[in-house]
Amino acid sequence: MMGGGGGLLWWLIVCVLLVVPFWRLLPQYGIPKYVALLAILPLVAIILLWIMAFREKFDGDIR
């Protein structure tokens, strides 16, 4: 029997898939990269996406 350890594995994979892109992108918008750890929470991830969508990058290059 597996014992349900697979659920934890999937949760860790999803967390990594969420945190890594935010970790790399947030500093470009003047937000500390450690805030990316909060992206595990769905509401925080949505808020961060909205902030990034409507805020210009600090290096002056919008896209």
NUZA-167589 format. One line per field, with one value per atom (N, C-alpha, C, O): residue number from 1; residue in one letter; chain; atom name; x, y, z. Coordinates in steps of 0.1 Angstrom, whole numbers, padded with zeros to 4 digits. Example, Ala and Ser with C-alpha at 12.3 -4.5 7.8 and 13.67 -1.06 7.14 Angstrom:
! NUZA-167589
num c(1, 1, 1, 1, 2, 2, 2, 2) .
residu c(a, a, a, a, s, s, s, s) .
chaine c(A, A, A, A, A, A, A, A) .
atome c(N, CA, C, O, N, CA, C, O) .
u c(0132, 0123, 0132, 0142, 0128, 0137, 0129, 0134) .
v c(-0057, -0045, -0033, -0033, -0022, -0011, 0000, 0011) .
w c(0078, 0078, 0078, 0085, 0071, 0071, 0079, 0080) .
//
This chain:
! NUZA-167589
num c(1, 1, 1, 1, 2, 2, 2, 2, 3, 3, 3, 3, 4, 4, 4, 4, 5, 5, 5, 5, 6, 6, 6, 6, 7, 7, 7, 7, 8, 8, 8, 8, 9, 9, 9, 9, 10, 10, 10, 10, 11, 11, 11, 11, 12, 12, 12, 12, 13, 13, 13, 13, 14, 14, 14, 14, 15, 15, 15, 15, 16, 16, 16, 16, 17, 17, 17, 17, 18, 18, 18, 18, 19, 19, 19, 19, 20, 20, 20, 20, 21, 21, 21, 21, 22, 22, 22, 22, 23, 23, 23, 23, 24, 24, 24, 24, 25, 25, 25, 25, 26, 26, 26, 26, 27, 27, 27, 27, 28, 28, 28, 28, 29, 29, 29, 29, 30, 30, 30, 30, 31, 31, 31, 31, 32, 32, 32, 32, 33, 33, 33, 33, 34, 34, 34, 34, 35, 35, 35, 35, 36, 36, 36, 36, 37, 37, 37, 37, 38, 38, 38, 38, 39, 39, 39, 39, 40, 40, 40, 40, 41, 41, 41, 41, 42, 42, 42, 42, 43, 43, 43, 43, 44, 44, 44, 44, 45, 45, 45, 45, 46, 46, 46, 46, 47, 47, 47, 47, 48, 48, 48, 48, 49, 49, 49, 49, 50, 50, 50, 50, 51, 51, 51, 51, 52, 52, 52, 52, 53, 53, 53, 53, 54, 54, 54, 54, 55, 55, 55, 55, 56, 56, 56, 56, 57, 57, 57, 57, 58, 58, 58, 58, 59, 59, 59, 59, 60, 60, 60, 60, 61, 61, 61, 61, 62, 62, 62, 62, 63, 63, 63, 63) .
residu c(m, m, m, m, m, m, m, m, g, g, g, g, g, g, g, g, g, g, g, g, g, g, g, g, g, g, g, g, l, l, l, l, l, l, l, l, w, w, w, w, w, w, w, w, l, l, l, l, i, i, i, i, v, v, v, v, c, c, c, c, v, v, v, v, l, l, l, l, l, l, l, l, v, v, v, v, v, v, v, v, p, p, p, p, f, f, f, f, w, w, w, w, r, r, r, r, l, l, l, l, l, l, l, l, p, p, p, p, q, q, q, q, y, y, y, y, g, g, g, g, i, i, i, i, p, p, p, p, k, k, k, k, y, y, y, y, v, v, v, v, a, a, a, a, l, l, l, l, l, l, l, l, a, a, a, a, i, i, i, i, l, l, l, l, p, p, p, p, l, l, l, l, v, v, v, v, a, a, a, a, i, i, i, i, i, i, i, i, l, l, l, l, l, l, l, l, w, w, w, w, i, i, i, i, m, m, m, m, a, a, a, a, f, f, f, f, r, r, r, r, e, e, e, e, k, k, k, k, f, f, f, f, d, d, d, d, g, g, g, g, d, d, d, d, i, i, i, i, r, r, r, r) .
chaine c(A, A, A, A, A, A, A, A, A, A, A, A, A, A, A, A, A, A, A, A, A, A, A, A, A, A, A, A, A, A, A, A, A, A, A, A, A, A, A, A, A, A, A, A, A, A, A, A, A, A, A, A, A, A, A, A, A, A, A, A, A, A, A, A, A, A, A, A, A, A, A, A, A, A, A, A, A, A, A, A, A, A, A, A, A, A, A, A, A, A, A, A, A, A, A, A, A, A, A, A, A, A, A, A, A, A, A, A, A, A, A, A, A, A, A, A, A, A, A, A, A, A, A, A, A, A, A, A, A, A, A, A, A, A, A, A, A, A, A, A, A, A, A, A, A, A, A, A, A, A, A, A, A, A, A, A, A, A, A, A, A, A, A, A, A, A, A, A, A, A, A, A, A, A, A, A, A, A, A, A, A, A, A, A, A, A, A, A, A, A, A, A, A, A, A, A, A, A, A, A, A, A, A, A, A, A, A, A, A, A, A, A, A, A, A, A, A, A, A, A, A, A, A, A, A, A, A, A, A, A, A, A, A, A, A, A, A, A, A, A, A, A, A, A, A, A, A, A, A, A, A, A) .
atome c(N, CA, C, O, N, CA, C, O, N, CA, C, O, N, CA, C, O, N, CA, C, O, N, CA, C, O, N, CA, C, O, N, CA, C, O, N, CA, C, O, N, CA, C, O, N, CA, C, O, N, CA, C, O, N, CA, C, O, N, CA, C, O, N, CA, C, O, N, CA, C, O, N, CA, C, O, N, CA, C, O, N, CA, C, O, N, CA, C, O, N, CA, C, O, N, CA, C, O, N, CA, C, O, N, CA, C, O, N, CA, C, O, N, CA, C, O, N, CA, C, O, N, CA, C, O, N, CA, C, O, N, CA, C, O, N, CA, C, O, N, CA, C, O, N, CA, C, O, N, CA, C, O, N, CA, C, O, N, CA, C, O, N, CA, C, O, N, CA, C, O, N, CA, C, O, N, CA, C, O, N, CA, C, O, N, CA, C, O, N, CA, C, O, N, CA, C, O, N, CA, C, O, N, CA, C, O, N, CA, C, O, N, CA, C, O, N, CA, C, O, N, CA, C, O, N, CA, C, O, N, CA, C, O, N, CA, C, O, N, CA, C, O, N, CA, C, O, N, CA, C, O, N, CA, C, O, N, CA, C, O, N, CA, C, O, N, CA, C, O, N, CA, C, O, N, CA, C, O, N, CA, C, O) .
u c(0008, 0000, 0009, 0020, 0004, 0012, 0011, 0021, 0000, -0001, -0004, -0004, -0006, -0009, 0003, 0001, 0015, 0027, 0027, 0034, 0020, 0019, 0013, 0017, 0004, -0003, 0007, 0007, 0016, 0026, 0036, 0040, 0039, 0048, 0042, 0049, 0029, 0023, 0022, 0024, 0020, 0019, 0032, 0033, 0043, 0057, 0060, 0066, 0056, 0058, 0051, 0057, 0038, 0030, 0036, 0037, 0041, 0047, 0060, 0062, 0068, 0080, 0077, 0083, 0066, 0062, 0057, 0057, 0051, 0046, 0057, 0058, 0065, 0075, 0087, 0091, 0092, 0104, 0102, 0110, 0091, 0089, 0087, 0093, 0079, 0078, 0091, 0094, 0099, 0113, 0121, 0129, 0120, 0129, 0123, 0131, 0110, 0103, 0101, 0103, 0098, 0095, 0106, 0102, 0119, 0129, 0129, 0133, 0124, 0123, 0113, 0113, 0104, 0093, 0095, 0086, 0107, 0110, 0104, 0103, 0100, 0095, 0105, 0111, 0108, 0118, 0114, 0103, 0125, 0122, 0116, 0110, 0118, 0113, 0098, 0092, 0092, 0077, 0072, 0060, 0080, 0076, 0072, 0063, 0077, 0073, 0058, 0052, 0053, 0039, 0030, 0018, 0035, 0028, 0022, 0014, 0026, 0020, 0005, -0003, 0001, -0013, -0019, -0015, -0030, -0036, -0040, -0038, -0046, -0050, -0037, -0038, -0027, -0014, -0008, -0004, -0009, -0004, -0012, -0006, -0025, -0033, -0030, -0029, -0028, -0025, -0011, -0010, -0002, 0011, 0011, 0018, 0003, 0001, -0005, 0000, -0015, -0021, -0011, -0010, -0003, 0007, 0017, 0021, 0022, 0032, 0026, 0033, 0013, 0007, 0005, 0006, 0003, 0000, 0011, 0009, 0023, 0034, 0046, 0049, 0052, 0063, 0075, 0077, 0084, 0096, 0105, 0104, 0114, 0123, 0134, 0140, 0137, 0148, 0143, 0151, 0131, 0125, 0120, 0113, 0123, 0118, 0105, 0104, 0094, 0081, 0079, 0074, 0083, 0082, 0093, 0095) .
v c(-0012, 0000, 0013, 0013, 0023, 0035, 0044, 0050, 0045, 0052, 0067, 0075, 0072, 0086, 0095, 0108, 0090, 0099, 0106, 0116, 0101, 0107, 0120, 0129, 0123, 0136, 0146, 0158, 0143, 0153, 0155, 0167, 0145, 0147, 0157, 0166, 0155, 0164, 0178, 0188, 0180, 0193, 0200, 0212, 0192, 0198, 0202, 0213, 0194, 0197, 0210, 0219, 0211, 0223, 0235, 0246, 0234, 0245, 0250, 0262, 0241, 0245, 0251, 0261, 0246, 0252, 0266, 0274, 0269, 0283, 0292, 0303, 0287, 0296, 0300, 0312, 0291, 0294, 0306, 0315, 0306, 0317, 0330, 0341, 0330, 0342, 0347, 0359, 0337, 0340, 0348, 0357, 0344, 0350, 0363, 0372, 0365, 0377, 0388, 0400, 0385, 0396, 0407, 0418, 0403, 0414, 0424, 0436, 0420, 0429, 0440, 0450, 0437, 0447, 0453, 0460, 0452, 0459, 0452, 0458, 0440, 0432, 0422, 0415, 0420, 0411, 0397, 0392, 0389, 0376, 0366, 0356, 0369, 0360, 0361, 0351, 0371, 0372, 0360, 0356, 0355, 0344, 0332, 0324, 0330, 0319, 0319, 0309, 0332, 0333, 0330, 0328, 0328, 0324, 0310, 0307, 0303, 0290, 0291, 0283, 0303, 0306, 0311, 0321, 0305, 0309, 0324, 0331, 0330, 0344, 0353, 0363, 0350, 0357, 0357, 0367, 0345, 0343, 0352, 0358, 0353, 0361, 0376, 0383, 0380, 0394, 0397, 0408, 0388, 0391, 0392, 0401, 0384, 0385, 0398, 0404, 0403, 0416, 0427, 0436, 0426, 0437, 0437, 0448, 0425, 0424, 0429, 0435, 0426, 0430, 0445, 0450, 0452, 0466, 0475, 0487, 0470, 0478, 0477, 0466, 0488, 0488, 0482, 0483, 0476, 0471, 0482, 0493, 0480, 0490, 0494, 0504, 0485, 0487, 0496, 0499, 0500, 0509, 0502, 0509, 0489, 0482, 0475, 0466, 0480, 0475, 0460, 0452, 0458, 0445, 0443, 0432) .
w c(0000, 0000, 0000, 0006, -0007, -0008, 0004, 0008, 0011, 0023, 0021, 0031, 0009, 0007, 0006, 0005, 0005, 0003, -0010, -0012, -0020, -0033, -0033, -0041, -0024, -0023, -0019, -0025, -0010, -0006, -0017, -0019, -0025, -0036, -0046, -0051, -0050, -0059, -0054, -0061, -0041, -0035, -0036, -0039, -0034, -0035, -0049, -0051, -0059, -0073, -0077, -0083, -0073, -0076, -0069, -0075, -0057, -0050, -0057, -0059, -0062, -0069, -0082, -0086, -0089, -0102, -0100, -0110, -0088, -0086, -0081, -0085, -0072, -0065, -0074, -0074, -0082, -0090, -0100, -0101, -0108, -0117, -0110, -0114, -0099, -0091, -0085, -0085, -0080, -0075, -0085, -0081, -0097, -0108, -0113, -0116, -0113, -0118, -0109, -0112, -0096, -0087, -0085, -0084, -0084, -0083, -0094, -0093, -0106, -0118, -0115, -0122, -0106, -0103, -0090, -0084, -0084, -0071, -0059, -0048, -0060, -0049, -0045, -0053, -0032, -0027, -0032, -0031, -0036, -0041, -0031, -0034, -0018, -0008, -0007, -0001, -0012, -0013, -0021, -0020, -0030, -0039, -0031, -0035, -0019, -0010, -0006, -0004, -0006, -0003, -0015, -0013, -0026, -0038, -0037, -0046, -0027, -0025, -0022, -0025, -0016, -0013, -0025, -0031, -0030, -0042, -0043, -0053, -0033, -0033, -0034, -0041, -0028, -0029, -0043, -0048, -0049, -0062, -0072, -0081, -0071, -0079, -0077, -0087, -0065, -0062, -0068, -0074, -0067, -0072, -0088, -0094, -0094, -0108, -0113, -0123, -0105, -0108, -0106, -0114, -0096, -0093, -0105, -0110, -0109, -0120, -0133, -0141, -0135, -0148, -0150, -0161, -0139, -0140, -0134, -0132, -0132, -0126, -0136, -0142, -0139, -0148, -0142, -0129, -0150, -0144, -0140, -0146, -0131, -0126, -0136, -0135, -0145, -0154, -0166, -0175, -0166, -0176, -0188, -0196, -0190, -0201, -0197, -0189, -0204, -0201, -0206, -0199, -0218, -0224, -0234, -0239) .
//
